[in-house]
Amino acid sequence: QTKTSIALLYDEVSENAYDIRLKLTKEVLTIQKQDVICVSGSDHSANHRTVTLRRQPVGGLGLSIKGGAEHKVPVVVSKIFKDQAADQTGMLFIGDAIIQVNGINVESATHEEVVHLLRNAGDEVTITVQYLREAPSFLKLPLGSPGPSSDHSSGASSPLFDSGLHLNGNSTNTAPSSPSSPIANEPKYEKRWLDTLSVPLSMARISRYKAGTDKLRSNAFEVLALDGVSTGILQFYTAQESADWLRAISTNISDLTLQNMKMANKCCSPSDQV
């Protein structure tokens, strides 16, 4: 069987789950993670991108952020508004961790500190970002807008919710402004799924149990190759999805085992065959 879908990779140490894409072929299970890559133009740094945003009268910076040092996670771009400042650059993506704001390092800053810096940085804001391949999934996916208690005038914001209102103003008018003219040789970036781990399925095994216990994991399992390479704990959004993947991987492992047995038996006498 061949199969592809989005899943989560659960990290038992940090207790975070990360977005991944699974790709199943007859012989290999591949784990892919998203990354931002330079597809054309000159890229001075493979990891960091420095982007200048011009604050607009309508829409402000055109982005929202989540996270902060108080939650032991970086501040991450959680939403980009179409045709507004951040989107027009073509260089910012949901899941980008903010490293610097106007030259000030914010890797250890709280959510409120980064909100304050961005709001008070003037009409031109230069930010340095790095795409976070293992951003906790709750940071990458918008959970909603700030509630009434987090209005623009109060200055309060929540690290787990989008701080769009605090960065972009309260205006509901979303008319786009004219995009800035492109610069020659300016690098172009795309977010893509990249292979990060391949687990050979020949003689592999699947474990549904929590390590060292007889308790089954809920909607999750681990695939371990013959040489000990492990996928880690694969989590699925529904029991049905988990069951479908478990069945598909098990089928491929069984088919490969039968195939290996047939090949081995060709070299054996009838009495020594498996």
N, C-alpha and C positions, 0 to 999 in steps of 0.2 A: 504493500500500500504506500501511496505517496500522500502527503498531507502538509498543510501549512496553516498556522493560526497564531494569534497573539496570546501570550500567557504571562505569568509572573514567575520570577525567580526569587524564592524566599531565602533571606539571609538570617540564619538562626542567631548569629552573634549580635547584629544590630536590630533584629526583629523587624527589618524593613523588607518590603517586596518590590522588586524592580521589574519594569516592563521589558519583555523580551519577545522575540518571534521564534517559533519552533518550525523547523523544516525537516520533514521525514522523507527519506528515500528508502529503497529496498535494503540498503546496507548501512546507512549512517543516519543518526539523529544530530542535526546541527542547531546550535543555539546562536541566534543573531541578536546584537544589541544596536540601538540607533546611535549614530554619530554624525557630526557635521563635518563635511569634507569640502575642500576647495576644488571646484570643477573646472575653473578657468581663471586666467589672470595670474598675477604674482602674489603668492601668499608668504609673508615674511615669517609667520609663526604657525606651525601646524596645530598648536593647542589653543593659543589665545587669539581672540579677535578684538581689535580696538575700533569702536564705532562712535561716530559723533552724531548725536540727535539734535535736531533743531526744534525746540518746543513750538507747537502750533497754537494759535489763538483758540481754535476749536480742537479738542482732543488731546491737548498737551503733548506728552511723550508717546502716547498711543500704546501703552503696555501696562500690565499688572505684574506684581511680584508676590511671592510667597516665601515662607521660611525665615530663618534667622538663628543666630548663635544660641538664643535661649532654648531652642528646640534641638540643638546640636546638629543642625543641617544648614547648608549655605542658603543665601537668599537667591531664589531662582525665578527667572521669567516664567510666569504661569499663563499669561494670555497676551496675544498681540492683536491689535485691532486693525482690521483690513483698511488699507489705503491711508492709514495715519503714519505719523513720524517713524515709529519703529519698523513698521511693515515696509515703508518706502526704501529703507536702507538695503533691504534684501540680505542683511548680514546678521539678523537676530532671529532666534528660534525659541519656541517653548522648550524649557529644559536647560536653557543657558544659565549657568551660575555667574553671578556678578562678582568680579574680582576687585575691580577698582571703579571709583566714581571721581572723575576729574583728578586723577592721580592719587587719590586717597584709597588705601587698601581697606576693603570692607569684608575680608574673609572671616573675621572674628566679630563682625558687627551684629547688633540685634536688628530685628525687622524694623522697628521704629526708627533706629538710627539711619538705616538705608533710605527709608521713606523720607526722612527729614533732609538728607543730603540731596536726593533727587528732586525734591520739591523746591529746594532753595539754591539750586545749582545755576540759575540763570537761564538765558534763552538757548544757549548751546551747552549740551551735556555730553562729555566724552566718557564712555564706559568701556571697560575691558571685561570680556566674558570668556567663559570656557564651557563648552557643552558637557553636561554632567551625564555620562552614559549610565550611571547607576543612581540617578535621582530617584528618591522614593516616589512611588507612583502617585501618592496623594499630593505631592508637590507639582507634578507634571500636569495633572488633570484638574481643571478649575472646579472648585467645590461650590462656587456661587459668589454672589456679590456681597460686600459688607452689609450688615443689617442696619436698621434705623439708628442703633446706638453708635454706629461707626460713621456718622455723617462727616462731611468735609470740614465743617467748622470745628468739630471736637478735636480733631488731630489724632484721635485714637484709631488703631488698626490692629487686626488680628494676624499673627504669623501664618495661620492656616487658611486664611481667606485672601482673596485678591485685593490688593491695595490700589486698584485702578482709580477709584474716586479721589484718592489722596494724591495721586501723581498727575491726573489728567483733568481735574476739575469736574464740576457737577453737570456741565452742559449736556443736554440730550441731543443736541444738533450734531449729526455725524457726517456733515458734508465734507468730502475729502478736499485737501488743498493740493495744489499742483506739486507733483513729485520733483525733487531736485534732479538736475540733469546728470546723467551718469558720467563718471570720470573714466578716461581711457585707461586700460590696463587694471582697472579696479577688480579685485578678485570677486568671483561669484561662488556662493556656497549653496550646498543642498544638504538636507537631512536624509540619510539613507540607512537601511538595515545592513550591517556588516557581519560576516561570519566571525564568531569569537571562540567557538568550541565545537569540535566534531567528535561524537561518541560512536565508535564502530559497534554495530549491533550483533556481529557474529559472536556467539557464546556470552552475550551480555545478560544481565539480570535486572529485574525491576524490584524495588523495595517500597512497600507502602507503609512500613512501620516507622514510628519515631525511634531514633537511635537509642539502643539499650533498653527498649520497652517492648511490650506486646500490644501497644495501642496503635491502631490504624490512623494514618493521617486523613484529614477531611479534605476531599477534592485535591489531593496532592500525592506525588510519588517521586522517586528518584531512580534514574537509570544509571547502572554501573557497568562499565566495560570490563572485558576480561583482564585488561592490564591495570585496572583500578581507577581509570579516568571516570569521573562522575559528573553528571549534569548539574548536581546540586538539587535542591528541592523545587520541583516544578509545581506551581499552584495554578489552578484553573478557576474560572469564575463560576462555573456551575458543575453539579455532580454529573450531569449528562456529558458535558465537554470532557471532564476528567475520565469518565468511563470510555468514551470514544477514543481518546488518545491512548489510554491503557490497552485497549483492545488492538488498536492499529500497531502499536510498537510490539506488543506480545506476538502478534501474527507474524511480523517481519522477523523477529528473533527465532520463532519456531521454524519458519520457512528456511532461514539460513542454516539452522541446526540440521534439518533434514537434508539440505543440499550438501553440507559438509560430511554427513554420514554416508551419503551415496558416493561421494568422491573417495572417501576413505575405504569403503567396501569394495571399490573397483580394484584396489591393490591387495585385497585380502582373499585368502581361500574361503570357501563357503563356511567352514567350521570356525573361522576367526572373525567373521563379519559382525559389525555392531548391529 
